[in-house]
């Protein structure tokens, strides 16, 4: 990848995908979050196929820092969502047990 055609737009795209993933997670769009993660991984693989030119190091550092912060928030949102789903499953199981007990009596 040469400096004039690839590094800056790809780094900016990496950053944008990370920011969009957080927005999608906040909106509860978990399927799209996982699709964006796949795109982001492909982009990262492409970025690291060649040595990074020194002039793009600050831009990449900024993108990585933003990504790490956003990913931490996405993970927290995912944990919260998983807890909600767990509570719903627990309530569903209790309801089934109650219904079964009612039918058995």
C-alpha positions as CSV (number, residue, x, y, z in Angstrom):
1,X,0.0,0.0,0.0
2,X,1.5,3.3,-0.9
3,X,1.1,6.4,1.2
4,X,-0.8,8.4,-1.3
5,X,-3.5,5.9,-2.0
6,X,-4.3,3.8,1.0
7,X,-3.1,4.5,4.5
8,X,-5.1,7.6,5.5
9,X,-8.4,6.5,4.1
10,X,-8.1,3.1,5.6
11,X,-7.2,4.4,9.0
12,X,-10.1,6.8,8.9
13,X,-12.4,4.0,7.8
14,X,-11.2,1.8,10.7
15,X,-11.9,4.7,13.1
16,X,-15.4,5.3,11.5
17,X,-16.3,1.6,11.7
18,X,-15.4,1.6,15.4
19,X,-17.5,4.7,16.1
20,X,-20.5,3.3,14.1
21,X,-20.2,0.0,16.0
22,X,-20.8,1.9,19.3
23,X,-23.7,3.8,17.8
24,X,-25.2,0.6,16.6
25,X,-24.7,-1.1,20.0
26,X,-26.4,1.8,21.7
27,X,-29.4,1.4,19.3
28,X,-29.5,-2.4,20.0
29,X,-28.5,-3.3,16.5
30,X,-26.4,-6.3,17.6
31,X,-26.5,-8.2,14.3
32,X,-25.1,-5.1,12.4
33,X,-22.5,-4.7,15.1
34,X,-21.1,-8.1,14.4
35,X,-21.2,-7.4,10.6
36,X,-19.2,-4.2,11.2
37,X,-16.7,-6.2,13.4
38,X,-16.0,-8.5,10.4
39,X,-15.5,-5.5,8.1
40,X,-13.2,-4.0,10.7
41,X,-11.1,-7.1,11.0
42,X,-10.6,-7.4,7.3
43,X,-9.6,-3.7,7.2
44,X,-7.1,-4.3,10.0
45,X,-5.6,-7.3,8.2
46,X,-5.2,-5.1,5.1
47,X,-3.6,-2.3,7.1
48,X,-1.0,-4.5,8.6
49,X,0.1,-6.2,5.4
50,X,2.8,-3.6,5.0
51,X,4.9,-1.5,7.4
52,X,3.1,1.6,8.5
53,X,4.8,4.8,7.2
54,X,5.9,6.9,10.2
55,X,3.8,9.9,9.1
56,X,0.6,7.9,9.7
57,X,1.6,6.6,13.2
58,X,-0.2,9.5,15.0
59,X,-3.4,9.0,13.0
60,X,-3.4,5.2,13.6
61,X,-2.6,5.7,17.3
62,X,-5.6,8.0,17.6
63,X,-7.8,5.5,15.8
64,X,-6.7,2.7,18.0
65,X,-7.3,4.7,21.2
66,X,-10.8,5.6,20.0
67,X,-11.4,2.0,19.0
68,X,-10.3,0.7,22.4
69,X,-12.6,3.2,24.3
70,X,-15.5,2.4,22.0
71,X,-15.0,-1.3,22.3
72,X,-15.1,-1.1,26.1
73,X,-18.4,0.7,25.9
74,X,-19.7,-1.8,23.3
75,X,-18.7,-4.7,25.7
76,X,-20.5,-3.0,28.6
77,X,-23.6,-2.6,26.5
78,X,-23.4,-6.2,25.4
79,X,-23.1,-7.4,29.0
80,X,-26.2,-5.3,29.9
81,X,-28.1,-6.8,27.0
82,X,-27.0,-10.3,27.9
83,X,-28.2,-9.8,31.5
84,X,-31.6,-8.6,30.2
85,X,-31.9,-11.6,28.0
86,X,-30.9,-13.9,30.9
87,X,-33.6,-12.3,33.1
88,X,-36.2,-12.8,30.3
89,X,-35.2,-16.5,29.9
90,X,-35.4,-17.0,33.7
91,X,-38.9,-15.5,33.8
92,X,-39.9,-17.6,30.8
93,X,-38.7,-20.8,32.6
94,X,-40.5,-19.9,35.8
95,X,-43.7,-19.3,33.8
96,X,-43.4,-22.7,32.2
97,X,-42.9,-24.3,35.5
98,X,-45.9,-22.6,37.0
99,X,-48.0,-23.6,34.0
100,X,-46.8,-27.2,34.2
101,X,-47.6,-27.3,38.0
102,X,-51.0,-25.9,37.3
103,X,-51.7,-28.5,34.7
104,X,-50.4,-31.3,36.9
105,X,-52.7,-30.4,39.8
